[in-house]
Amino acid sequence: MLKTEMTMPQAIRQVAEAFPEREALVCGASRFTYGQLLDNVQRLARGLGALGLRSGDRVAALLPPGPEFVFTFFGVAELGAVIVPLNPQLRRRELEHVLGDAEPAVLVTWRPIELELLRRAAGACRIILTSKEEGPGLSLDEILNGGETAPLSPAAASPRDLLALLYTSGTTGLPKGTMHTHRSLIAPVVASIKLRELWTRRPNLRTAPQMARALARYGRRLLRAAGRPQTFLSTIGWHTISGLEVMLQALLMGDRLVAMPRFHPQEALRLVEQERVTILVAVPMAYQVMLGLGDFERYDTSSLLICGTGAAPCPPHLAREIQRRFNCAVHIGFGATETAGGIAATSVSDSAERQAETVGRPMPGIEIRIVDEQRRDLPPGQVGELACRGDNIMLGYYHAPELTAAVVDEDNWYYTGDLAMLDEKGYLHIVGRKKDVIIRGGQNIYPAEIEAFLSAHPKIREAAVVGVPAAVAGESVWAFICLEEGAQMSAQEVLDYCRTALEPYKIPSQVRFLSEFPRAEIGKPQKMVLRAMAIEEMKGGNVP
């Protein structure tokens, strides 16, 4: 009965009161039922309230996935305060920037923080450590124990109140804080519930054909999962919107959540087998690593119904490999921090081809448009910028109204900067980023198309294509390539392969091999770094 008109505390209380004895959270040796989870959340809220935390105050959470994050997130929400999830491995420069921007009243952290850094960035900020490590500040256990007897005064929060500041990865500069409400974070979960109704509710005349197709494809796996609580395994950090929405989906749907504080491929597969995981969520690069293990086949993954992925592009060949090796459906989710995640997703009922080659249809409750440079609607089949509107759209960027106005119009349409195309069946195809388009001799080149083609070669593990300014034809096309382990390939072989199928103007001008790409935190290749490498090489006069 989850609704967007609820606040986050109302939503988690509803689930915990309905299923107090159901297992909610597993992390290492720690296991919590929904009743125990709610008890810890309320104790932490009381303890934070006793410290003087009030509605609207910011609480930074420098925490890996696990119980401490869950208790902090929902405990802060209980008080009407604002959670600021941060990458637990954040380096000093970005940490100082984010703390200075958010100005938290409290920092909950798994690692000691230099007092001088904290004073300079956030002023009078209280530190709460998750363990008894030496360092200034209280421990989380002290706050929880202090909350056993303290009174709880829940804030009179509204679904439209600010709940979270989520900082973008900052691949093109310092991170920006996106402001999300209770409603905007709950909306994607409500949409996911509707998407899941196909195989959790009794079929009707509308859904019966889809259910029949899914049943024919997934058989016993679907029958075992249908109508029952699911077990999620989250391998993505919860400071990202992808990871946070996995946490919220699992807990607000009354499912079971298995958390990994840090991704490790063998441990992920072991947990799938041990906990009988039905929904595994990981970024594309993590799937690549798992599938590349020499002992992959020894793990029992027969419980899986869905392998979910997102946060970075998933090449079609990788999606097909996931389908084949895990023998289950692939859910490719597409979204942004600004949209609280979900814009579109594939479904169990979609064909294997659509699961691999599209990002599915718009999520329930989401409106989308494909527009030209003047933001005029384009018909199906034409490439343009993707815009979307729904309850999940951010309030805006924190302390940056001019940046907000550039991407959100007066009718609350958010312009994503992604180039996309809707096909005749309503499926969304992502072509690339608007800023990444390469213009060569007056022709538009979409790097994602070339990258997908290159990555389909059996010797190529991953490809990244960038445009570099050129004296003739505007821009030249550079292809950076990571080969499969043990594979050998020359630049000429790459170019010969491209000539078999790509139009002449799309064939790379230059090919460079790297053992590994410079990457953003969520695994995406950092194209601005690759572009800078190419420009530096051209300046050195080493390019023919």
C-alpha positions in Angstrom: 0.0 0.0 0.0 3.0 2.3 -0.5 1.9 5.7 -1.8 3.8 8.9 -2.9 1.6 10.8 -0.4 3.5 9.1 2.4 6.6 10.3 4.2 9.6 8.0 4.6 8.9 7.3 8.3 5.3 6.4 7.5 6.4 4.1 4.7 8.9 2.1 6.8 6.6 1.9 9.8 3.9 0.5 7.6 6.1 -2.3 6.4 7.6 -3.1 9.9 4.2 -3.2 11.6 2.8 -5.5 8.9 5.8 -7.9 9.0 7.6 -7.5 12.3 9.0 -11.1 12.3 10.1 -11.1 8.7 13.8 -10.9 8.0 14.6 -7.5 6.5 18.3 -7.0 6.4 21.4 -9.3 6.2 24.9 -8.0 6.4 27.8 -10.4 7.3 26.8 -12.0 10.6 24.2 -9.4 11.4 20.5 -10.2 10.7 17.5 -8.0 11.5 13.8 -8.5 11.3 11.6 -5.6 10.3 10.6 -5.2 14.0 14.2 -5.0 15.1 15.1 -2.6 12.2 12.3 -0.2 13.2 13.3 -0.4 16.9 16.9 0.6 16.0 15.7 3.4 13.7 13.5 4.9 16.5 16.3 4.5 19.1 18.7 6.3 16.8 16.1 9.1 16.2 15.7 9.5 19.9 19.4 9.6 20.5 20.0 12.2 17.7 17.1 14.2 19.0 18.7 14.2 22.5 21.8 15.7 20.9 19.7 18.6 19.7 19.2 17.5 16.0 16.1 19.2 14.7 13.9 19.3 11.6 15.8 20.6 8.6 19.3 20.0 10.0 21.7 18.1 7.7 23.3 14.8 8.7 26.2 13.6 6.6 26.5 9.8 6.4 30.0 8.7 5.4 29.1 5.0 5.5 29.3 1.8 3.5 26.1 -0.2 2.9 25.0 -2.0 6.0 22.8 -1.7 9.2 24.4 1.6 10.3 23.4 3.3 7.0 19.8 2.0 7.2 19.4 3.1 10.8 20.9 6.5 10.1 18.8 7.1 6.9 15.5 6.3 8.5 16.3 7.8 11.9 17.2 11.1 10.3 14.0 11.0 8.3 12.0 10.3 11.5 13.2 13.7 12.9 12.4 15.6 9.7 16.1 16.2 9.2 18.0 15.9 5.9 20.3 12.9 5.1 23.5 13.6 3.0 24.9 10.1 1.9 28.6 10.3 1.0 31.0 7.9 -0.7 32.8 6.2 2.3 36.0 6.3 0.3 35.7 10.0 -0.6 39.0 11.7 -0.9 40.0 14.8 1.0 39.4 17.5 -1.7 35.9 16.3 -2.6 35.0 15.6 1.0 36.0 19.1 2.0 33.9 20.5 -0.8 30.8 18.5 0.0 30.9 19.1 3.7 31.4 22.9 3.1 28.4 22.9 0.7 26.0 20.8 2.9 27.1 22.3 6.2 26.0 19.2 8.3 25.1 19.5 12.0 26.2 15.8 12.4 28.6 13.5 10.6 28.1 9.8 11.0 31.3 8.1 9.8 33.0 4.7 9.6 36.5 6.4 9.7 38.0 9.1 11.8 38.0 12.5 10.3 40.6 15.2 10.8 39.2 17.8 13.1 40.9 20.6 11.2 39.3 19.5 7.9 35.9 19.3 9.6 36.2 22.7 11.2 37.3 24.3 8.0 34.6 22.7 5.9 31.6 22.4 8.2 32.2 24.4 11.4 30.6 23.1 14.5 29.7 19.6 13.3 29.2 16.7 15.8 31.1 13.5 14.9 29.5 10.0 15.5 31.8 7.0 14.8 30.3 3.6 13.9 32.9 1.8 16.0 35.1 2.2 19.1 38.1 3.3 17.1 40.2 6.0 18.6 39.1 9.4 17.5 37.1 12.4 18.6 33.3 12.0 18.8 30.6 9.7 20.2 30.1 6.2 19.0 26.9 5.1 17.3 26.3 2.5 20.0 26.3 5.3 22.6 23.6 7.2 20.6 21.5 4.0 20.2 21.8 3.2 23.9 21.0 6.7 24.8 17.9 6.5 22.7 16.3 3.7 24.7 14.8 6.0 27.2 14.8 9.4 25.5 11.4 10.6 24.2 10.7 10.4 20.5 9.1 13.5 18.9 8.6 12.8 15.2 8.5 15.8 13.0 5.3 16.9 11.3 6.8 16.2 7.9 5.2 16.5 4.6 5.9 14.3 1.5 7.1 17.4 -0.2 9.7 18.3 2.5 13.4 18.0 1.7 14.7 14.6 2.8 18.1 14.1 1.1 21.0 15.9 -0.6 22.5 13.5 -3.1 25.7 14.5 -4.6 26.5 13.6 -8.2 29.7 11.8 -9.1 31.4 15.0 -10.3 33.0 13.5 -13.4 32.9 16.9 -15.1 33.8 19.0 -12.1 33.0 19.2 -8.3 29.9 17.4 -7.2 26.5 19.1 -7.2 23.9 18.4 -4.5 20.5 17.3 -5.9 17.6 18.0 -3.5 15.1 15.2 -3.1 11.9 15.0 -1.0 10.2 12.1 0.7 7.9 11.9 -2.3 10.6 12.0 -5.0 12.5 9.1 -3.4 9.4 7.0 -2.8 8.0 7.6 -6.3 10.4 5.2 -8.0 9.6 2.5 -5.5 5.9 2.9 -6.2 6.7 2.7 -10.0 8.7 -0.5 -9.4 5.9 -2.1 -7.5 3.6 -1.5 -10.5 6.2 -2.9 -12.8 6.5 -6.0 -10.6 2.7 -6.6 -10.6 3.1 -8.7 -13.8 4.6 -11.6 -11.8 3.4 -10.9 -8.2 -0.3 -10.5 -8.9 -2.8 -13.0 -10.3 -2.9 -12.6 -14.1 -5.8 -10.7 -15.7 -6.9 -10.4 -19.4 -4.3 -7.6 -19.9 -1.3 -9.3 -18.3 -2.0 -13.0 -19.0 -0.2 -13.0 -22.4 2.9 -11.3 -20.9 2.9 -13.7 -18.0 2.6 -16.7 -20.3 5.7 -15.5 -22.3 7.7 -14.9 -19.2 6.7 -18.3 -17.8 7.7 -20.0 -21.0 11.1 -18.3 -20.8 11.9 -18.5 -17.0 9.8 -21.5 -15.9 10.5 -22.7 -12.4 12.5 -19.6 -11.5 9.5 -17.4 -12.1 7.1 -19.8 -10.3 9.3 -19.9 -7.2 9.5 -16.1 -7.0 6.0 -15.1 -8.0 3.8 -13.8 -5.2 6.6 -14.1 -2.5 9.0 -11.7 -0.8 12.1 -11.3 -2.9 15.7 -11.4 -1.7 17.8 -8.6 -3.1 21.6 -8.5 -3.2 22.9 -5.0 -3.4 26.5 -4.6 -4.6 26.4 -0.8 -5.3 27.2 1.9 -2.8 24.1 3.4 -1.1 25.5 6.9 -1.5 24.7 6.6 -5.2 21.1 6.9 -6.4 21.2 3.4 -7.9 22.3 1.9 -4.6 20.0 4.0 -2.5 16.9 3.0 -4.6 17.8 -0.7 -4.3 17.8 -0.3 -0.5 14.5 1.6 -0.6 12.9 -0.9 -3.0 13.8 -3.9 -1.0 12.8 -2.5 2.4 9.7 -0.5 1.4 8.4 -3.5 -0.5 8.8 -5.8 2.5 11.5 -7.9 0.8 14.8 -9.1 2.2 18.0 -7.1 1.6 21.4 -8.6 1.6 24.1 -5.9 1.8 27.7 -6.0 0.7 29.8 -3.2 2.4 32.2 -3.5 -0.6 31.9 -5.5 -3.8 33.9 -8.6 -4.2 33.0 -10.9 -7.1 33.5 -14.3 -5.4 31.7 -13.0 -2.3 28.8 -11.8 -4.4 28.3 -15.2 -6.1 28.7 -16.9 -2.7 25.9 -14.8 -1.2 23.7 -15.5 -4.2 24.0 -19.2 -3.5 23.9 -19.0 0.3 21.0 -16.6 0.6 19.0 -17.8 -2.4 19.0 -14.4 -3.9 16.3 -13.7 -6.5 17.3 -10.2 -7.6 21.0 -9.3 -8.0 21.9 -5.7 -8.6 25.4 -4.6 -9.9 27.0 -2.2 -12.3 28.0 -3.5 -15.7 31.7 -3.7 -14.8 30.9 -5.9 -11.8 29.0 -8.3 -14.0 32.0 -8.4 -16.3 34.3 -9.3 -13.4 32.0 -12.0 -12.1 31.5 -13.6 -15.5 35.3 -13.5 -16.0 36.0 -15.7 -12.9 37.5 -19.0 -13.8 35.3 -20.8 -11.1 32.1 -19.0 -12.0 30.3 -22.2 -12.9 30.8 -23.7 -9.4 28.4 -21.2 -7.8 24.7 -22.1 -7.7 22.8 -19.1 -9.2 19.6 -21.0 -10.0 17.6 -18.9 -7.5 18.1 -15.7 -9.6 15.1 -14.4 -11.6 16.6 -11.0 -12.3 20.0 -9.5 -12.8 19.5 -5.8 -12.5 22.0 -3.2 -13.8 22.3 0.5 -14.4 24.4 3.5 -13.4 26.6 3.0 -16.5 25.8 1.8 -20.1 25.4 -2.0 -20.4 26.6 -3.1 -23.9 24.2 -5.5 -25.6 26.8 -8.2 -25.8 27.3 -8.1 -22.0 23.5 -8.2 -21.4 23.3 -11.3 -23.6 26.2 -12.9 -21.7 24.4 -12.2 -18.4 21.2 -13.8 -19.8 23.1 -16.8 -21.0 25.4 -17.5 -18.1 23.0 -16.5 -15.2 20.1 -18.0 -17.1 17.7 -15.2 -16.0 16.2 -11.9 -17.1 18.2 -8.7 -17.4 16.6 -5.5 -16.0 18.5 -2.5 -17.4 17.4 0.5 -15.5 18.0 4.0 -16.9 17.9 7.2 -14.8 19.8 9.9 -13.2 20.5 11.3 -9.7 18.3 14.2 -10.6 15.3 11.8 -11.3 15.9 9.7 -8.2 16.9 6.9 -10.5 14.2 5.3 -12.6 13.2 6.8 -15.9 12.9 3.6 -17.8 13.5 -0.1 -17.3 13.3 -3.4 -19.1 10.9 -6.1 -17.7 10.7 -9.9 -17.2 8.0 -9.9 -19.9 10.3 -8.2 -22.5 12.0 -10.4 -25.1 15.6 -11.2 -24.7 16.4 -8.9 -27.6 14.7 -5.9 -26.0 16.3 -6.6 -22.6 19.7 -6.5 -24.3 19.3 -3.7 -26.8 17.0 -1.1 -25.1 16.5 0.4 -21.7 12.8 -0.7 -21.8 9.7 1.5 -21.5 9.1 4.5 -19.3 8.5 3.5 -15.7 4.8 3.8 -14.5 4.0 7.4 -13.7 6.9 8.9 -15.8 6.2 11.0 -18.8 9.0 11.3 -21.4 9.6 13.3 -24.5 12.3 13.3 -27.2 13.1 16.9 -28.2 15.2 18.9 -30.7 17.6 21.8 -29.9 14.6 24.1 -29.5 12.9 21.6 -27.1 10.3 20.8 -29.7 8.9 17.2 -29.7 10.3 14.8 -32.2 8.4 11.7 -33.6 9.3 8.1 -32.9 12.5 6.9 -34.7 14.3 10.3 -34.5 17.2 11.0 -32.1 16.9 13.9 -29.8 17.4 14.9 -26.1 15.5 12.9 -23.6 13.2 14.9 -21.2 11.1 13.5 -18.4 8.5 14.6 -15.8 7.1 12.9 -12.8 7.0 12.8 -9.0 10.6 11.7 -8.9 12.2 14.9 -10.2 14.5 16.7 -7.9 13.6 20.1 -6.3 16.8 21.4 -7.9 20.5 21.7 -7.2 21.5 22.9 -3.7 22.8 26.5 -3.7 22.6 26.6 -7.5 19.3 28.0 -8.8 20.9 29.0 -12.2 22.1 25.4 -12.8 18.6 24.2 -11.9 16.9 26.6 -14.4 19.2 25.3 -17.2 17.8 21.7 -16.9 14.3 22.0 -15.3 11.7 24.2 -17.1 8.6 25.9 -15.7 6.5 22.9 -16.3 8.9 20.7 -14.3 10.3 18.9 -17.4 13.8 17.7 -16.6 16.2 17.8 -19.7 18.6 14.9 -19.1 21.4 15.8 -21.6 21.0 12.2 -22.9 20.4 11.5 -26.6 17.7 8.9 -27.1 15.2 7.5 -29.5 11.8 6.0 -29.0 10.9 3.1 -31.3 7.5 2.3 -32.7 6.7 0.0 -29.8 7.5 2.6 -27.2 10.9 1.2 -26.1 13.7 3.7 -25.3 17.1 3.5 -27.0 19.9 5.5 -25.5 22.3 6.8 -28.1 24.8 8.8 -26.0 25.3 12.0 -24.1 24.5 15.3 -25.9 28.0 16.7 -25.0 29.7 13.5 -26.3 28.3 13.8 -29.9 31.2 14.0 -32.4 30.7 16.2 -35.5 33.0 15.0 -38.3 32.6 16.6 -41.7 29.1 17.8 -40.9 28.0 14.3 -39.8 26.8 13.5 -36.3 28.5 10.5 -34.7 27.2 8.9 -31.6 30.0 7.2 -29.6 27.7 4.7 -28.0 27.0 3.0 -31.4 30.7 2.6 -32.2 31.5 1.5 -28.6 28.8 -1.2 -28.8 30.1 -2.4 -32.1 33.7 -2.6 -30.9 32.8 -4.3 -27.6 31.0 -7.1 -29.6 34.4 -8.2 -30.9 35.6 -11.3 -28.9 39.0 -9.8 -28.2 37.7 -6.5 -26.9 36.6 -6.2 -23.3 35.5 -2.5 -23.4 35.7 0.5 -25.7 35.4 4.2 -25.2 35.1 6.6 -28.1 35.8 10.4 -27.9 35.9 13.3 -30.3 39.1 15.4 -30.5 39.4 18.8 -32.2 41.0 18.4 -35.7 42.2 21.0 -38.2 40.2 19.4 -40.9 36.6 18.0 -40.7 35.9 19.5 -37.2 36.7 16.5 -35.0 38.5 13.3 -35.3 37.4 10.0 -33.7 39.6 8.3 -31.2 38.9 4.8 -30.0 40.4 3.7 -26.6 40.3 -0.1 -26.1 40.8 -2.5 -23.3 41.4 -6.1 -24.5 40.3 -9.3 -22.9 42.9 -10.9 -20.7 45.6 -12.6 -22.8 44.2 -11.2 -26.1 46.4 -9.5 -28.7 45.2 -7.1 -31.4 46.7 -4.4 -33.5 45.2 -1.0 -34.4 45.0 -2.2 -38.0 42.9 -5.2 -37.0 40.5 -2.9 -35.1 40.1 -0.6 -38.2 39.6 -3.6 -40.5 36.9 -4.9 -38.2 35.2 -1.4 -38.2 35.2 -1.4 -42.0 33.1 -4.5 -42.1 30.0 -2.8 -40.9 30.5 0.9 -40.0 30.0 3.8 -42.4 33.3 5.4 -43.4 32.8 8.6 -41.5 32.3 6.6 -38.2 35.5 4.6 -38.5 38.0 5.8 -35.8 40.9 8.0 -36.9 43.1 6.7 -34.1 43.1 3.6 -31.9 44.8 3.3 -28.6 45.1 0.3 -26.2 44.9 0.7 -22.5 45.2 -1.9 -19.8 42.4 -0.1 -17.8 40.4 3.1 -18.3 40.4 6.0 -15.9 37.0 5.6 -14.2 34.4 7.5 -12.3 33.3 6.0 -9.1 30.4 4.0 -10.6 32.6 2.5 -13.2 32.0 4.7 -16.2 35.2 5.5 -18.3 36.2 9.1 -17.7 36.0 10.5 -21.2 37.3 13.9 -20.3 40.5 12.2 -19.1 40.8 10.2 -22.3 40.1 13.2 -24.5 42.8 15.1 -22.6 45.2 12.2 -23.2 44.5 12.4 -27.0 44.9 16.2 -27.1 48.2 16.0 -25.2 49.5 13.3 -27.7 48.5 15.5 -30.6 50.3 18.5 -29.1 53.4 16.4 -28.9 53.3 15.9 -32.6 53.2 12.1 -32.3 49.9 11.6 -34.3 50.2 11.0 -38.0 
